[in-house]
Amino acid sequence: QLKLVESGGGLVQPGGSLRLSCAASGDTLDNYAIGWFRQAPGKQREGFSCVSRDGSNALYVASVKGRFTVSRDDAKNTVYLQMNNLKPEGAGIYYCAGELRYERGDVGGLSVGGYQYWGRGTQVTQ
């Protein structure tokens, strides 16, 4: 069973950068499309980026497009989220999630219900 662990969160000033990691164990990460979600205080968890099994396709919501980049290193069983020019509204708990996909180019989408495996999150504070 896939286990995901996020890391890299912390305190960052508006306009700053962070790189989050999503490390996988228990299965081979390249079987899974990966999504990134954020849960701000008092709000629902929302998806803002996802990447296909082979990294060829990625989606971003408009509010992070051009500032966030998702990448994956399957040799390290890790997916990364580079976040630049962070906005004050970017604070919250960041989660990665995985979903088995048959087609290597398929993304998992940005819906919470589209993913079976979840990490416990990493906190980003501003």
C-alpha positions as CSV (number, residue, x, y, z in Angstrom):
1,Q,0.0,0.0,0.0
2,L,1.3,3.4,-0.9
3,K,2.4,5.6,2.0
4,L,3.1,9.3,1.4
5,V,5.0,11.7,3.6
6,E,5.2,15.4,3.0
7,S,8.0,17.6,4.2
8,G,9.5,21.0,3.5
9,G,6.9,23.3,5.1
10,G,7.8,26.1,7.4
11,L,7.6,29.8,8.0
12,V,8.0,31.9,4.9
13,Q,7.6,35.6,4.2
14,P,5.2,36.7,1.5
15,G,7.1,36.7,-1.8
16,G,9.3,33.9,-0.5
17,S,9.9,30.4,-1.8
18,L,9.6,26.9,-0.5
19,R,10.1,23.5,-1.9
20,L,7.8,20.8,-0.6
21,S,8.6,17.1,-1.0
22,C,6.2,14.1,-1.1
23,A,8.1,10.9,-0.4
24,A,6.5,7.6,-1.2
25,S,7.0,4.2,0.2
26,G,5.3,0.9,0.0
27,D,4.9,0.9,-3.7
28,T,6.5,2.3,-6.8
29,L,5.6,5.9,-7.2
30,D,5.5,5.9,-11.0
31,N,2.3,3.8,-10.8
32,Y,0.5,6.9,-9.4
33,A,-0.7,10.2,-10.5
34,I,-0.1,12.8,-7.7
35,G,-2.1,15.7,-6.6
36,W,-1.3,18.6,-4.3
37,F,-3.9,20.1,-2.0
38,R,-4.0,22.9,0.5
39,Q,-6.2,23.4,3.5
40,A,-6.3,26.9,4.9
41,P,-7.6,27.4,8.5
42,G,-11.3,27.1,8.6
43,K,-11.6,26.1,5.0
44,Q,-12.0,22.9,3.0
45,R,-9.1,21.1,1.4
46,E,-8.6,22.3,-2.2
47,G,-6.6,20.9,-5.0
48,F,-4.3,23.3,-6.8
49,S,-1.9,21.1,-8.8
50,C,-1.5,17.6,-10.1
51,V,1.0,15.7,-12.2
52,S,0.7,12.5,-14.3
53,R,2.5,9.3,-13.7
54,D,5.2,10.1,-16.2
55,G,5.4,13.8,-15.4
56,S,4.4,14.7,-19.0
57,N,1.2,16.5,-17.9
58,A,0.6,18.8,-15.1
59,L,-2.3,21.0,-14.1
60,Y,-2.4,24.2,-12.0
61,V,-5.2,26.4,-10.9
62,A,-5.0,29.9,-12.1
63,S,-4.0,31.3,-8.7
64,V,-0.7,29.4,-8.7
65,K,0.1,29.0,-12.3
66,G,3.4,30.6,-13.2
67,R,4.5,30.5,-9.5
68,F,4.3,26.8,-8.6
69,T,5.9,23.9,-10.4
70,V,5.4,20.3,-9.7
71,S,8.0,17.7,-10.7
72,R,8.8,14.1,-9.9
73,D,11.9,12.0,-9.4
74,D,10.8,8.5,-9.6
75,A,14.3,7.2,-8.9
76,K,13.9,8.8,-5.5
77,N,10.2,7.9,-5.2
78,T,9.6,11.6,-4.6
79,V,7.4,14.3,-6.0
80,Y,8.3,18.0,-5.5
81,L,6.4,21.2,-5.4
82,Q,8.4,24.3,-5.9
83,M,6.5,27.4,-4.7
84,N,7.7,30.8,-5.6
85,N,6.4,34.3,-4.8
86,L,4.1,32.9,-2.1
87,K,1.1,35.0,-1.3
88,P,-0.4,35.5,2.2
89,E,-3.4,33.3,1.3
90,G,-1.0,30.5,0.6
91,A,-0.7,29.6,4.3
92,G,-2.2,26.3,5.4
93,I,-1.5,22.6,5.5
94,Y,-0.2,21.1,2.3
95,Y,-1.0,17.6,1.3
96,C,0.0,15.3,-1.5
97,A,-2.2,12.5,-2.6
98,G,-1.8,9.5,-5.0
99,E,-4.1,7.6,-7.2
100,L,-3.3,4.6,-9.4
101,R,-3.6,5.3,-13.0
102,Y,-3.3,2.9,-16.0
103,E,-2.3,5.5,-18.5
104,R,1.0,7.1,-17.8
105,G,0.0,10.5,-19.1
106,D,-3.2,10.7,-17.1
107,V,-3.5,13.2,-14.3
108,G,-5.6,12.5,-11.2
109,G,-7.4,15.9,-11.3
110,L,-7.9,18.4,-8.5
111,S,-10.8,16.8,-6.6
112,V,-10.2,15.4,-3.1
113,G,-12.4,12.5,-4.0
114,G,-10.1,11.5,-6.9
115,Y,-7.3,10.2,-4.7
116,Q,-7.1,7.2,-2.5
117,Y,-3.8,7.7,-0.8
118,W,-2.9,10.7,1.3
119,G,0.0,12.1,3.4
120,R,-0.5,13.8,6.7
121,G,0.5,17.2,5.4
122,T,3.1,19.8,6.1
123,Q,2.4,23.2,7.5
124,V,3.2,26.4,5.6
125,T,3.0,29.5,7.7
126,Q,3.3,33.2,6.8
